[in-house]
Amino acid sequence: MDFVFYPENTGEDCLILELKVNGTPLEAICQIKEKETKKHACAVEVLREKSAKI
Protein backbone atom coordinates (compact mmCIF):
# COMPACT_ATOMS: atom_id res chain seq x y z
CA MET A 1 0.00 0.00 0.00
CA ASP A 2 1.27 3.40 -0.87
CA PHE A 3 -0.86 5.47 1.51
CA VAL A 4 -3.35 4.71 4.28
CA PHE A 5 -5.53 7.53 5.55
CA TYR A 6 -6.96 6.85 8.99
CA PRO A 7 -10.17 8.63 10.10
CA GLU A 8 -10.27 10.83 13.17
CA ASN A 9 -13.04 8.62 14.57
CA THR A 10 -11.64 5.12 15.09
CA GLY A 11 -14.99 3.48 14.36
CA GLU A 12 -14.97 4.62 10.72
CA ASP A 13 -13.31 3.03 7.70
CA CYS A 14 -9.88 4.06 6.46
CA LEU A 15 -8.90 4.97 2.90
CA ILE A 16 -6.20 2.92 1.15
CA LEU A 17 -4.47 4.47 -1.86
CA GLU A 18 -2.49 2.12 -4.10
CA LEU A 19 -0.68 3.93 -6.91
CA LYS A 20 -0.09 2.07 -10.18
CA VAL A 21 1.92 3.08 -13.23
CA ASN A 22 0.57 1.55 -16.43
CA GLY A 23 -1.79 -0.57 -14.35
CA THR A 24 -5.54 -0.84 -14.01
CA PRO A 25 -7.68 -0.09 -10.97
CA LEU A 26 -8.57 -3.79 -10.79
CA GLU A 27 -4.87 -4.70 -10.60
CA ALA A 28 -4.44 -2.23 -7.74
CA ILE A 29 -7.39 -3.72 -5.83
CA CYS A 30 -6.04 -7.25 -6.35
CA GLN A 31 -2.63 -6.17 -5.07
CA ILE A 32 -4.18 -4.67 -1.92
CA LYS A 33 -6.15 -7.85 -1.25
CA GLU A 34 -3.04 -9.98 -1.84
CA LYS A 35 -1.04 -7.93 0.66
CA GLU A 36 -3.69 -8.43 3.35
CA THR A 37 -3.06 -12.18 3.39
CA LYS A 38 0.74 -12.14 3.31
CA LYS A 39 2.89 -12.19 6.42
CA HIS A 40 5.63 -9.61 6.46
CA ALA A 41 8.96 -9.61 8.21
CA CYS A 42 11.79 -7.15 8.23
CA ALA A 43 15.30 -6.85 9.57
CA VAL A 44 17.43 -3.86 10.47
CA GLU A 45 21.16 -3.97 9.95
CA VAL A 46 23.58 -1.35 11.23
CA LEU A 47 25.93 -0.49 8.39
CA ARG A 48 28.02 2.05 10.25
CA GLU A 49 28.13 2.92 13.93
CA LYS A 50 27.74 6.59 14.84
CA SER A 51 30.97 8.20 15.93
CA ALA A 52 31.07 9.45 19.52
CA LYS A 53 30.90 13.23 19.90
CA ILE A 54 33.28 14.76 22.41
TAFENFEN-V229715 format. One line per field, one symbol per residue. phi: phi as a letter, one per 40 degrees, with the letter a starting at -180 (. if undefined). psi: psi as a letter, one per 30 degrees, with the letter a starting at -180 (. if undefined). A space follows every 50 residues. Layout:
BEGIN
phi = ???
psi = ???
END
This chain:
BEGIN
phi = .cabbcccccccccbbbbcbbfbbdccccccccccccccbaabbbccacc cccb
psi = kekkjklekfflllkkjjkkkhlleeeeeeeeeefffkkkllkkkjekkk kkk.
END
